[in-house]
Amino acid sequence: MSLQKSHKSYPQEFKDEAVLMVTEQGYSVSEAAKSLGIGTSLLYKWKDKYDAQHIGCDNHSILKSKIFRV
């Protein structure tokens, strides 16, 4: 009998709400993670992914506006 580690899957909406607790509502990562019953490393991972997606959007918008000004 093998022991297989199971991974809990969270809906994207849950992940987004968790990240927004940190980015917009002023919770620390540890406070938000504790209140949601998840690990801090998992929330940091979601936040890093969120930041990368949104920073990419911001950079794209900045570059696009610079191109149109030229």
Buried (B, 14 or more C-beta within 10 A) or exposed (E): EEEEEEEEEEEEEEBEEBBBBBBEEEBEBEBBBBEBEBEBEBBBEBBEEBEEEEEEEEEEEEEEEEEEEE
